[in-house]
Amino acid sequence: MRILFGIFLALLLGTGNVYANMAAVSVDRAEIRNFPSVSGSIVTILVPRYYPLQIQEEQGEFYKVNDFLNNTGWISKTSVDDTRTIVVKETSINVRQGPGTKNPVLFRAEKGVAFKVISEESNWLQVEHANGTKGWLFKNLIWGD
């Protein structure tokens, strides 16, 4: 029994981050800073609405986050929410009229473009861009969710 408890404790402690939750930018443009403070810090990255971020830790009114490029910084808690979002991780992908490669391509989305997830069908996500444009993309080509 002690061995099982020891293994359980090791697994629990070894899981690392308590957070590792995803968050989505909920404002038109959010600032990611080098320190968890507005004064004395600098903006290192500006990110658009729906940009997904992985929360690493929390300090005061800020979250330490990283993105799909493994950029790390601090974002104000008031700039994010729990909306389900994704970002394109490939150079350029097709966004289609429906789920599946037989559906027509509506437009192409470039690496770094963020979308809100509307629905899911098999390995396809129906998404919406901040400008209102909607379409379907293949799940293996994105980061977040």
Secondary structure, DSSP 8 states (H G I E B T S, - for coil): -HHHHHHHHHHHHHT--S---EEEE-SSEEEEESSSSSTT--EEEEEETT-EEEEEEEETTEEEEE-TT--EEEEEGGGEE---EEEE-SSEEEEESSSSTTS-EEEEEETT-EEEEEEEETTEEEEE-TTS-EEEEEGGGEEE-
